[in-house]
């Protein structure tokens, strides 16, 4: 019987349900969404597959211990009891991060120090040496999560966050994180036989994530992971899983994916990112104004992360832009489903269309909305009284 390990995959808040679906498709068992992520369990190979294939998770954390506690010393003892030298070599650098919800202890930084001491003491007892701390680029990341009376200790199997795919060469002013873009695409219900358009494509994140889905390119294809530094790393199994992922890729995308922007330099950045991701041939890019361009097909999915402003002059400009976006949808995109992702909640009123769905999402700590508009001719206009 294969050994079962317990994992937790954090994700942008609002994407827990679609992440749970994705993990189940990868073979995860006991899938349990909670606020900010998904708990699940499975064998060692599942952890490799989740890191390689998950488009929505931010990390894959392996749960090492879960205990009740009352004091900082209880947390130290729980960490000290683990066989750290069996997990990674003393030459690896470490970092400890602590988060808490309802924790009554005075200092999370002090708890991080206690856990670090526990790890170092375990190594000293085993081999007379201790690992060094590197808060910038550690080899091994440890995560402690505290509730009022419960502590959970994880080791990060991913290393750098999973949204760092390794393909991004150029960025715009406010690039969307890749896993958030992938999760939004999944929330739209977009299917490969539906044309997809981003009329304000920026550096191309939505387009690249969609094209990688269409060509079956694993998002972790180009990068390395923390689990490769674990003592029990199975290089042969990992090579086998990576090779299977590469062999599953499609040479030609079955999807029609379009993007446009009105700024040549922005389109150059998108082209560089598309090329780095190996999907230049899967996306049609053109220079066009989002308010003037036509739909590339009779029906499809429009997805967009329009600009939003903080300064007064930016908000004044957006007050004029949003109604024009709504007018363009009515005039040119009948038969389409349109999705606008924004932190500017005024869009729903100013666009002068009736949203068929509003999904709360978070971009980091910033509360956002994904507005859905089903463009059936003549049915979306708000009445003047509303």
Steps between C-alpha positions, in 0.01 A plus 500: 500500500629844407572741783247782529615856561289802594533820301359850485487719189448873566351706218356847433182533705193432292664222297473223762219313321668491159832403662324212677363383165844522342669304780234230483568467126868447586407211730486672839294330771314652794478834320371764744478868401535759774551875505820569308583151380427128473606211725548159339698181530671248277830330427840654427443501125183707547710777655726496193199510265332783692812715479547423133139530383304727735419827329315647798691407819750749642705228671478136604570466871571162662358475852760370744324548833174618650479550875321701765704765681480757776845658510796570273679211666227260385566611144875454546451146634273399212759619248793349691334158501518473120790319331624794297827338384288233329325770295788709364876540529659736752662690211157629391398850604166551675233761562206480743175692436219517757140609447223500757125535521380552856843427647534657849879483522680831494739475206486290184862599429604349833317178412687487168823532698398215732421269208831589336677417827320165517616407151857607568508317834381180330783522246760578766393195696519279190814625325659778703413767242203728436345634178537868416212743465432675169196726505533601133551180298492203740534142385234384747196699611308404814152632569326507837128571519345579838140521612410582859600155628621300197836506323574350160853473364560466127802467274463672164547256213482772233771750590418818312128558461337293226374807315864558409479277194836602361377643170442868581751727324314832497238646734250780476413753767296254706544144370246245614641202687495194281308273737233766552462534122475121459241478776291777344509318166370192675224701671378626162433145383697567181524192276761436232237513223409857598694798360670701776585871482686734735455849349731666758759226512789689662797267544281206397439302819143388417605411145804300607315306769219420255745393230691277744171335595414450132840350416506295823825659615562432868548832684796362696679378188785754506578537870655323796335416831603478864418128515803439275709592807327254733694196619229266371481661155432230240682628191389209280131547585524875445669452162226256402221741593667792319552291187137389502393865526719599205368212289141608573555848354326588174702641211200699376244674719139394443375836631450837331660756734522871421655797674534869431624822653529855373865550602777354280751473787248301705442264209878451470507394866214257442678351197818448704304318772307290248827395338659414835199283586513322165152609394563774240331284238189455715397867534405762242619842618408833342518869575146622563297727724277295733215744434519462123607144423251247369427154634717238326210250491122486541531376859769439756647613829638850557723536804659820618681660792427868426703775663383640830620819662575636844565864422205732431602569140522126431153443643361784288644334188353163601160660564496570126662171392266253670179613323685484168608142577137408560396670175771312305377168641141574397599616153759235406481196730145366489515126563813526719560451871709787637699494825659803662736451793551819699564651840289801399153403619354807327530314168179305565298822510686709244512235227118526479444129450337242728757253633382140488754398764733672751781295653707633789872442451813633665814616324731470801319701767309708244131412477385469139201385296463286191193632319329283240288649220311275260460705187162402359386778266272751672489328840785654701425871498416643841187709518541871565317457831764259629 
